């Protein structure tokens, strides 16, 4: 891996400043050369051209996976490193990453991520139960407790581990992958607009290509979080993606029933809080949650072929 050629793909949408900072940090890397590709996902502010990187411009906004695929279309390097646009890397990040990845290659590799608190990068394959637990508002005050984090699908054993952690999937802030394998499975499934696309890709790489998913204790990177997506629409994107993932890999019906049951629990919980004088709106909150669930259920099959519909119904 220390001699491997690497292409870095950065999907971009929105304010150019964070992406420009990351590009400068990548151009200043020591000990390793990498090709830097910024994919402008039809951003309202076009990403400016410059020296030391390439810009691939999309005509329509397709989301994270579509943007990465547009970058993959022009890549012929040995490895592809996908980075969120709102991360920051140290001067030796790429060379240190390749050296640490060498014993595990070929694999899907990620690193520990620092943001407001350390992000749990190591995750377990999603299940409807995990999403229902997350939906339950009475449990929100217990975030950070190991029992709840495990129930949410966080692979707690690998969280901030001082040693290498082999896990089911890694958060897509930073993913180093063999280019040939990613291209062989068709890249990201572009039916996922935002969220869950990295889970689906890693599952296909694991099942079709036999690649393990490995999270390295170092190097690390800094992540702002939420810098490249609309916070007002993020909740809907998350739920839509979860229904689509369960349509491919699990049980969308179980997810629908579980989320609706959890929404009723939330209604009762917030009703009690309102009676206690809290400034909450139980009915409007319930209606909003129900609408998000119904949208995810209705759109879970968008883009499926008739063969896929029949296979999922079997």
C-alpha positions in Angstrom: 0.0 0.0 0.0 2.9 2.4 0.6 3.5 2.4 -3.2 -0.2 2.3 -4.2 -1.6 5.1 -6.3 -4.5 6.9 -4.6 -7.3 9.1 -5.9 -9.1 11.2 -3.3 -12.8 11.9 -4.1 -14.5 14.7 -2.3 -18.2 15.2 -3.0 -19.1 18.9 -2.8 -22.3 20.9 -2.3 -22.7 24.3 -0.8 -20.1 26.6 0.7 -16.8 26.1 -1.1 -14.6 27.2 1.9 -14.4 23.9 3.8 -13.7 21.9 0.6 -11.1 24.4 -0.4 -9.4 24.0 3.0 -9.4 20.2 2.6 -8.0 20.4 -0.9 -5.1 22.6 0.3 -4.4 20.2 3.1 -4.3 17.3 0.6 -2.0 19.2 -1.7 0.4 19.8 1.2 0.6 16.1 2.1 4.1 14.8 2.9 5.3 11.4 2.1 2.6 10.5 -0.4 1.2 11.9 -3.7 -2.5 11.6 -4.3 -4.8 12.7 -7.1 -7.5 15.0 -5.7 -10.9 15.1 -7.4 -13.7 17.4 -6.3 -17.1 16.4 -7.5 -19.4 19.5 -7.7 -22.9 17.9 -7.2 -24.7 20.8 -9.0 -23.9 23.1 -6.1 -25.7 26.5 -6.2 -22.3 28.0 -5.8 -20.1 26.3 -8.4 -16.8 25.0 -7.0 -14.0 27.1 -8.5 -11.3 25.5 -10.6 -7.7 25.7 -9.5 -4.3 24.0 -9.4 -3.5 20.8 -7.7 -7.0 19.2 -8.1 -9.6 18.3 -10.7 -13.3 19.3 -10.7 -15.9 17.0 -12.0 -19.2 18.9 -12.5 -22.6 17.2 -12.3 -25.6 18.7 -14.1 -28.1 17.5 -11.5 -27.8 17.1 -7.7 -27.9 13.4 -7.0 -26.5 13.1 -3.4 -23.4 11.6 -1.9 -23.3 8.3 -3.7 -24.0 9.7 -7.1 -21.3 12.3 -6.6 -18.7 9.7 -5.7 -19.7 7.5 -8.6 -19.1 10.5 -10.9 -15.6 10.7 -9.5 -15.0 7.0 -9.8 -15.8 7.2 -13.5 -12.5 9.0 -14.1 -10.3 7.1 -11.6 -7.7 4.5 -12.6 -5.6 4.5 -9.4 -5.1 1.5 -7.2 -7.1 2.8 -4.3 -9.9 5.4 -3.8 -10.1 7.5 -0.7 -13.6 9.0 -0.2 -13.6 12.0 2.2 -16.5 14.2 3.4 -15.9 17.8 2.4 -16.0 19.1 6.0 -13.1 17.1 7.4 -9.6 18.3 8.1 -6.4 16.2 7.8 -2.9 16.4 9.2 0.2 16.8 6.8 1.1 13.0 7.0 -2.5 11.7 6.9 -2.4 9.9 3.6 1.0 8.3 4.0 0.1 7.3 7.6 -3.2 5.9 6.4 -1.6 3.8 3.6 1.1 2.5 6.0 -1.5 1.5 8.6 -3.7 -0.1 5.9 -0.9 -2.2 4.4 -1.4 -5.4 6.6 -5.2 -5.4 5.9 -5.2 -4.7 2.2 -7.4 -5.3 0.3 -10.2 -4.1 2.6 -12.5 -1.2 3.4 -10.6 1.0 5.8 -11.6 3.9 7.9 -10.2 5.8 10.9 -11.4 7.3 14.2 -13.1 10.6 13.7 -13.1 13.5 16.1 -15.9 16.0 16.2 -17.8 17.5 19.2 -17.1 14.1 20.8 -15.5 11.1 19.4 -17.8 9.6 16.7 -18.5 5.9 16.9 -17.2 4.9 13.4 -17.6 1.1 14.0 -21.2 0.0 13.4 -23.3 -3.1 13.2 -25.5 -4.0 10.2 -28.8 -1.9 10.6 -31.9 -3.6 11.8 -35.5 -2.3 12.3 -35.0 -2.7 16.1 -32.1 -0.3 16.2 -34.1 2.4 14.4 -37.1 1.9 16.6 -34.9 2.3 19.7 -33.5 5.5 18.2 -37.0 6.8 17.5 -38.1 6.5 21.1 -37.9 9.9 22.6 -38.0 8.7 26.3 -34.6 7.0 25.7 -32.9 10.2 24.4 -31.6 11.2 27.8 -29.6 7.9 28.0 -27.4 8.6 25.0 -23.8 7.7 25.8 -24.7 4.8 28.0 -23.1 1.6 26.6 -26.4 -0.4 26.8 -28.2 2.2 24.7 -25.4 2.7 22.2 -25.3 -1.1 21.6 -29.0 -1.1 21.1 -28.6 1.7 18.5 -26.2 -0.4 16.5 -23.0 1.2 17.6 -20.2 -1.4 17.8 -19.1 -0.2 21.2 -16.1 -2.5 21.4 -14.4 -0.6 18.6 -15.4 2.9 19.8 -12.1 4.8 20.5 -10.3 1.5 20.6 -6.5 1.8 20.9 -6.2 -1.2 18.6 -7.5 -2.1 15.1 -11.2 -2.9 15.1 -12.9 -5.2 12.5 -16.6 -4.3 12.3 -19.7 -4.7 10.0 -19.5 -1.2 8.5 -17.8 2.1 9.0 -19.3 5.6 8.9 -18.7 7.1 5.5 -16.8 10.2 6.6 -13.5 8.5 5.4 -13.4 5.3 3.4 -10.2 3.9 1.7 -11.2 1.1 -0.8 -9.7 -0.9 -3.6 -10.8 0.8 -6.8 -11.2 -2.5 -8.8 -13.5 -3.9 -6.1 -15.7 -0.8 -5.9 -16.0 -0.6 -9.6 -16.7 -4.4 -9.8 -19.8 -4.1 -7.6 -21.1 -1.0 -9.5 -20.1 1.7 -7.0 -22.7 3.3 -4.8 -26.4 2.5 -5.4 -27.6 5.9 -6.6 -31.2 5.2 -5.4 -29.9 6.3 -2.0 -29.9 10.1 -2.1 -28.3 10.7 1.3 -27.5 8.3 4.2 -27.2 4.5 4.2 -25.5 4.4 0.8 -22.1 3.7 2.4 -23.7 0.8 4.4 -25.2 -0.7 1.3 -21.8 -0.4 -0.6 -19.8 -2.0 2.3 -22.3 -4.8 2.6 -22.0 -5.6 -1.1 -18.2 -5.4 -1.0 -18.2 -7.8 2.0 -20.6 -10.3 0.5 -19.6 -10.1 -3.2 -15.9 -9.4 -2.9 -15.1 -10.8 0.6 -13.6 -7.5 1.9 -13.4 -7.0 5.6 -14.3 -3.6 7.1 -11.4 -2.3 9.3 -11.3 0.9 11.5 -7.7 2.0 12.3 -6.8 3.7 15.6 -4.6 6.1 13.8 -4.3 8.4 11.9 -7.4 10.3 13.0 -9.2 13.2 11.4 -11.4 16.1 12.4 -15.0 16.3 11.2 -17.3 19.3 11.5 -20.5 17.2 10.8 -23.6 18.3 8.9 -21.7 20.8 6.8 -22.8 19.4 3.4 -26.5 18.7 3.9 -29.6 20.6 4.7 -30.5 20.2 8.4 -34.2 20.8 7.7 -34.4 17.9 5.3 -31.9 15.6 6.9 -34.5 13.7 9.1 -36.6 12.8 6.0 -33.5 11.7 4.1 -32.4 9.5 7.0 -35.8 7.7 7.2 -36.2 7.3 3.5 -32.7 5.7 3.3 -33.5 3.4 6.1 -36.6 2.1 4.4 -34.7 1.7 1.1 -32.0 -0.2 2.9 -34.5 -2.5 4.7 -36.2 -3.1 1.3 -32.9 -4.5 0.0 -31.5 -6.2 3.0 -34.1 -6.7 5.7 -37.8 -6.0 6.6 -39.4 -2.7 5.6 -42.7 -3.9 7.1 -41.1 -4.4 10.5 -39.5 -1.0 10.3 -42.8 0.7 9.5 -44.7 -1.1 12.3 -42.0 -0.5 14.8 -41.6 3.2 14.0 -45.4 3.8 14.1 -45.5 2.0 17.5 -42.6 4.2 18.8 -44.4 7.3 17.5 -47.5 6.4 19.6 -45.2 5.9 22.6 -43.7 9.4 21.9 -47.2 10.8 21.7 -48.0 9.5 25.2 -44.7 10.6 26.6 -45.0 14.2 25.2 -48.6 14.3 26.3 -47.5 13.7 29.9 -44.7 16.2 29.5 -47.2 18.8 28.3 -49.4 18.2 31.3 -46.4 18.7 33.5 -45.9 22.2 31.9 -43.3 21.4 29.3 -43.5 23.4 26.0 -44.1 20.5 23.6 -46.7 19.9 20.9 -47.6 16.1 21.2 -50.1 16.0 18.3 -48.1 18.0 15.8 -45.0 16.0 16.7 -46.9 12.8 16.1 -48.3 14.0 12.8 -44.8 15.0 11.6 -43.3 11.6 12.6 -46.2 9.7 10.9 -45.7 11.8 7.7 -42.0 11.0 7.6 -42.7 7.3 8.1 -45.4 7.2 5.4 -43.0 9.0 2.9 -40.2 6.5 3.6 -42.6 3.6 3.1 -44.1 5.0 -0.1 -40.7 5.7 -1.7 -38.8 2.6 -0.6 -39.1 1.0 -4.0 -38.3 4.0 -6.2 -35.9 3.0 -9.0 -36.3 -0.7 -8.5 -36.7 -2.9 -11.6 -39.5 -5.4 -11.9 -37.1 -8.2 -11.2 -36.0 -6.5 -8.0 -39.6 -6.0 -6.9 -40.4 -9.7 -7.4 -37.2 -10.8 -5.6 -38.0 -8.5 -2.6 -41.5 -9.8 -2.5 -40.4 -13.4 -2.6 
